Every structure is written in C-alpha cells, then in structure tokens.
Amino acid sequence: MTGSNTQNIRTDLRRIQDWIEPQSRLLDLACGDGTLLALLAETKNTTGYGMEISQPDIEACLDKGLNVIHRDIELGLEIFDERSFDYVVTTHSIQTLRYPAHTLLEMVRVGVRGIVSFPNMGFWSNRLSIGLLGKMPRTRSLPHEWHNTPNTHLCTLRDFENLCKTLNIDIVRRAAVNNTHDKSFGSTLLPNLLSETALYEITAKKTHNKVFPPGN
C-alpha cells in the first residue's frame, strides 16, 4: 500500500488515531479519499474497508491500495453481520444524512465501538449569528451557505447526547475541541458553548456509566 503523507493529516483524524487500538478491524463510512484508513493502516496496522459514494474518492482510495465499497451509507449496513468490526467510524458526515439515528444504530450493531465527529451547532459564534444577525452561520467548520450546504441535520453536543440516550447507545468518551481540534479550558468547562467540533466514541448500551459530564 502506498504510504500516507502523515505530515499533512488533519488534527481531528490524529485524535481518532489515538483512540484506535492497534491491529483493529474497522469500517470507515463516507471515507472520502481514504486518508484516515491509510493513516491507521500505516500507524496502527489496522485492516478493513471504506464505504464511499463519490467515484473520484473511490479511485483515490484504490490508488492508496485500500479496500473500498461503492455504496451510499444511507442504504444501511445490512451487508455486514453484528460485530463484524472493532470500530465503525464516520467523520463530519453524520449531519449530512437524512436518517442519522438509523446510521448510529447500525454503527453500534456492526461495530464493537463507533466513532463519530461533527460540527457543533451550539458553538457560540453559531448562536450569535442566528440570535444577533438573524442568519445561518458560516464558520471554518460550517463553510457553506444555507442553500448549498450538504448539512441537513445539524446538532449540538446536547442534541447528540440526548439522541444516544434515546437510542440506548452508551457514550464511552468525548472530545469537545476548538477549530484546531485541540482541547482548551473553555471547551472543557462549557463544551456545548465553546467547542467548535465534537468527537464521540460510542457503543451499544451496557451497564457502565458515562465517564464525562453531559454537554452544557
């Protein structure tokens, strides 16, 4: 497999890299050009598949020597049995789906753990744009205009955590981070207000308790 350019990896993918155990089997939903898959294969000796609908991205994955399935993740993951993977990952894609709840349930069905990242609609500048200017926000994590955005189900940290509770999904850990995907005092103290991006590790409901306070 062609080596990844590890010097130019997005910092959110670096954080996900830290969460993945070596030699894991994983599925990357809406994997794009395969950057995360290649990084994990190179640094964690992982195996698995990407799932992508964009033909140019599929070709980019194949050029990297990655296994990729040409499929819309909205069609479901019924092609996989329960616990087929150690991790099922989707980065900055869950908010673009028509039925995100269904995808989350499928992630924790076919994977022992799921990892999800998304832009936080509760970030202070987003609230300010709507509350003071009366218009949809445009930020580094939400760069599109309202009429051409791929995002159909934007949410806050609290929204996501409430949905997981409704779906009987446990949240194992959370990273509420700034625009460079680093933790700060503010994003730790008031994550729902001062974090621009959220990353979650989730699993099917078990008996353990959450290991962090809910989004503020």
N, C-alpha and C positions, 0 to 999 in steps of 0.2 A: 504494500500500500504506500502511496506517495505520502511523505511526511507532511504534517501540517505546519504552517508558519506560526509557531507558538508565540512569537514576539508581538503579534497583532491581534490576539484573541480578546474579545470583549470581556470586561471585568465581571459581568454577570455570569458568563459562561465559566470563568475562573472559579467563581464561588460555587457553582454547581459541580464543577470538577472536584472541589474539596469535599463535597457531600457524597460522592460516588465511591463505593468500595472497590478495590482492585479486583480484576477478573470477573466483574459482574456482567450479566446478560441484560441488555437494555433495548428499549424501543423509543425512538425519538420522533414524536408526532409533529408534523409540519416542520421537518428537519432543515428546510432551506437547502443551502449548498453543502451541508454536511460538516460544517466547521466543528460543531460540538462532538459529533460522532468521531471525527478524525482525531480530535484532541484527546478524547477519552481512550480511544484505541491505542494511541501512542503513549499516553502517560499512565493509564490505569489497566492496560491490557484487556479492555472490555470487548465483548462481541455483541452482535445483534443487528438491528435493522433501523433504517429511517423510513418514514412514511411521508410522502410529498406529492402534491398535485401539479406543481409547476414543472413543465418539461425542461426548461433551462437549468433549474436547480437539480433535477434528476440527473441530467447529463454531468453537472458539476460533481455530484456525489459519485457517479460512476468513474469519472476521471480520477477521483481520490481512491478508487478501489473499494468503495463502500457498498454494502448491501442496502438497496433502497426499493421500496414498494410504491408503485404508482397508484395512489388511492387517496380519495377525499376522506379525511378522518371523520367527517360528518356522517359517513355511511356506517360507522361503527367499527368495532374491533372484534366482531364475531368470528373472524378467521383465526383468532388465537384462543387457546384454552386458558382456563384460570391459572394464574401464577406461572405464565409462560416466561416472564421476565423478572429480574430483580428490581428493575426500575423502568417506569414509563415516564418520559419527560416531555413537556411542551413549554417552550419559552416564548413569551409575548404573543401567544396565539389564542389563548382561551377566550379572550374578549372579542375575538373576531368570529366566533362560532354562533350559529343560530341556536344550538341547544347545548350550552356549556355544561349543564348539570349531567346530561347523559354521558358526555365525554369524561367527566370526572369519575362517574361510577364505573365506566369501562376501564379507566386507567387503574383503579384500585382492584378491579376484577382480574385483569390480565397481568398486573404487576404486584409484587410484594409491597413496593413503595412507588408513589408518584411524586414528581417534582414539577411545580407549576410556577411560572413567573408572569407578571402582568403590570401595566402601568396603574398607579393608584389614583383613581379619580378624586379621592378625598384630599389630595395634596393641596396645600394652602393656596398656591397660585391658581389652581383649577377652580377652587371655591371663590377666589377673588374675581376671576374672570367672569364667572356666571353671576355672582352676587352683586358686584360693583359695576361691571361693564355690560352685563346682560347678554353675553355672547359665549359660545363654546370656546374652551381654551385651546391654545396652540402652544405646546411646550416641546422640550427636547424629547420627551417620551411620548408625546401626542402631537406629532408634527403636521398632521393633515387638517384640511378644512372640514367643516361639518358635512359637506356634500360629497366629498370624495374619500372619506375615511373608511378603512376596512373594519373599524371597530364598531360592532353592533351591540355589545353588552358590556360597556364599561362599568367598573365597580370599585368600591373602596375596600380596604382591608376588612372592615367590619362586615360589609356585604358578603365577602368571600367566606369569612369565618362562620357567619350565620348559615350560609348555604351548606357548608361542610357539616355543620351540626344537624341540619335538616336531613341531609343525605346519609347520616350515620358514618361520616368519614372523620377519622382522627387526624389532627394536625400534630405531627411529630416535632417540627421546628419551623421557625420563620426567620427570615432576614428582611427587615424593613430598612431600605437603604436610600441614599441620595442619588443624584443623577450620574455619579461615577460608580454607583453600586457599592459604595463604602458605608459602613455604619457611622453614625455621628451621635453626639449627645442628644440632639433634638429628635432624630428619628428613633432613638431608643426610648426616650421619655414619652413622646407623643407620636407614635408610629403612623396613625391614621391621618394625622395632620401634616407631619413634617417629613414623611418618606415619599419619594417620587416613584419608586418601584418596590414591588413586594415579591419575595420568593418563598415558596412553601414546600415542605416535604409532607406528604400525606400518606395515609394507609387506611385499609378497611377498619371499621370500628373494632376496638379492643377494649380492655378494661382499664388501661392506664389513663392517667390524667394528662391534660396538656402541660407542656413544660414552659409555657410563657404566658404572660397576661394577655387578655384579648385586646384587639385594636382599640385605640382611644378615639 
